[in-house]
Amino acid sequence: MHKPSASRRLLPATRALLIQLIMLVINLLLAWLVSQFAGHDYPIMLFVLIQATGACFLAWRLGMAPWWRLIHLFFPLAVWGMVQLHVPSGVYLIGFLLSLTLFWTTFRTQVPFYPSYLAVWQQVLALMPSRPGLRMIDIGSGLGDMAMHMAQARPDCQLVGIEVAPLPWLISYVRARWRKSSARFVLGNYHKLDFQEFDVVFAYLSPAAMPALWQKAEAEMRPGSLLISYEFEIPGVVPTCQHPVGEAEKSLYGWIMPGSQT
Ligand SMILES: C[S@@+](CC[C@H](N)C(=O)[O-])C[C@H]1O[C@@H](n2cnc3c(N)ncnc32)[C@H](O)[C@@H]1O
């Protein structure tokens, strides 16, 4: 069986950190050589540009996804810009704490927050069985818009959203109260749920999450219940249905669990 290389076995965030560190060492070595042999330091802007382009190049060579290459390119430039602006150190702390609550565990789950939108929800509604009393869950419910829309469109169903990141969960919880939505929001990890309780499971996660999601769905979902994923397919598992939504190349995929029909 093909084994992933050592660098690919690391989490992307760990690889990204290593790339920046390796590039920093190379850059410092270069700066030292220039000062030894040319007798002058190279300008800080050149140092920043070498760091940015070098890290971006390494990320490309090590097979990191395109958005990571962009992060490598812009991160050193952003650090330099912030230093130039003399931003007070408290701002970094606030930014760090906000990111931590918003992207809590993204490092481990590899599923960042980005919301789905109306065209997706309308397509999900079209896929949902019409019988009343369905229990549906949005696993990774973000700010709660998806579940609240479903709860409004299908008042006969029970809508639950589960979110692992505290800040989005808190926002969804407060918004649901404010709007008097019947959708319920739970703070937690969907891996700890039993999918048997649900007739419809909706996921908008990431390619990295899909194989484990399928294992869980196969083991726990009842025959005839429906797993829906926006944008991300399950490798090697043919969907029961596929509907293009909005932008080209993105689809909603549905899998009906084998057994009797809903
Ligand atoms: C792409 S967003 C989708 C948000 C929402 N479902 C929507 O359609 O707008 C994915 C969300 O899943 C959350 N998430 C990732 N892994 C999770 C887990 N194991 N349990 C619960 N939430 C998770 C992330 O924090 C993120 O907010």
Ligand as a Chemical Component Dictionary entry (heavy atoms), coordinates in Angstrom:
data_LIG
# 
_chem_comp.id                   LIG 
_chem_comp.type                 NON-POLYMER 
_chem_comp.pdbx_formal_charge   0 
_chem_comp.three_letter_code    LIG 
# 
loop_
_chem_comp_atom.comp_id 
_chem_comp_atom.atom_id 
_chem_comp_atom.alt_atom_id 
_chem_comp_atom.type_symbol 
_chem_comp_atom.charge 
_chem_comp_atom.model_Cartn_x 
_chem_comp_atom.model_Cartn_y 
_chem_comp_atom.model_Cartn_z 
_chem_comp_atom.pdbx_ordinal 
LIG C1  C1  C 0  -17.993 24.811 6.711  1  
LIG S1  S1  S 1  -18.688 25.259 8.268  2  
LIG C2  C2  C 0  -20.413 24.956 7.923  3  
LIG C3  C3  C 0  -21.371 25.793 8.739  4  
LIG C4  C4  C 0  -22.850 25.476 8.551  5  
LIG N1  N1  N 0  -23.117 24.051 8.609  6  
LIG C5  C5  C 0  -23.369 26.004 7.263  7  
LIG O1  O1  O 0  -23.771 25.211 6.408  8  
LIG O2  O2  O -1 -23.390 27.238 7.098  9  
LIG C6  C6  C 0  -18.173 23.828 9.234  10 
LIG C7  C7  C 0  -18.361 23.995 10.728 11 
LIG O3  O3  O 0  -18.165 22.724 11.328 12 
LIG C8  C8  C 0  -17.579 22.897 12.609 13 
LIG N2  N2  N 0  -16.995 21.613 12.997 14 
LIG C9  C9  C 0  -15.890 21.017 12.496 15 
LIG N3  N3  N 0  -15.661 19.817 13.064 16 
LIG C10 C10 C 0  -16.676 19.645 13.964 17 
LIG C11 C11 C 0  -16.999 18.602 14.883 18 
LIG N4  N4  N 0  -16.253 17.499 14.963 19 
LIG N5  N5  N 0  -18.125 18.732 15.641 20 
LIG C12 C12 C 0  -18.895 19.857 15.556 21 
LIG N6  N6  N 0  -18.613 20.892 14.714 22 
LIG C13 C13 C 0  -17.534 20.783 13.923 23 
LIG C14 C14 C 0  -16.568 24.005 12.357 24 
LIG O4  O4  O 0  -16.208 24.651 13.576 25 
LIG C15 C15 C 0  -17.359 24.921 11.401 26 
LIG O5  O5  O 0  -18.054 25.914 12.109 27 
# 
loop_
_chem_comp_bond.comp_id 
_chem_comp_bond.atom_id_1 
_chem_comp_bond.atom_id_2 
_chem_comp_bond.value_order 
_chem_comp_bond.pdbx_ordinal 
LIG C1  S1  SING 1  
LIG S1  C2  SING 2  
LIG S1  C6  SING 3  
LIG C2  C3  SING 4  
LIG C3  C4  SING 5  
LIG C4  N1  SING 6  
LIG C4  C5  SING 7  
LIG C5  O1  DOUB 8  
LIG C5  O2  SING 9  
LIG C6  C7  SING 10 
LIG C7  O3  SING 11 
LIG C7  C15 SING 12 
LIG O3  C8  SING 13 
LIG C8  N2  SING 14 
LIG C8  C14 SING 15 
LIG N2  C9  SING 16 
LIG N2  C13 SING 17 
LIG C9  N3  DOUB 18 
LIG N3  C10 SING 19 
LIG C10 C11 SING 20 
LIG C10 C13 DOUB 21 
LIG C11 N4  SING 22 
LIG C11 N5  DOUB 23 
LIG N5  C12 SING 24 
LIG C12 N6  DOUB 25 
LIG N6  C13 SING 26 
LIG C14 O4  SING 27 
LIG C14 C15 SING 28 
LIG C15 O5  SING 29 
# 
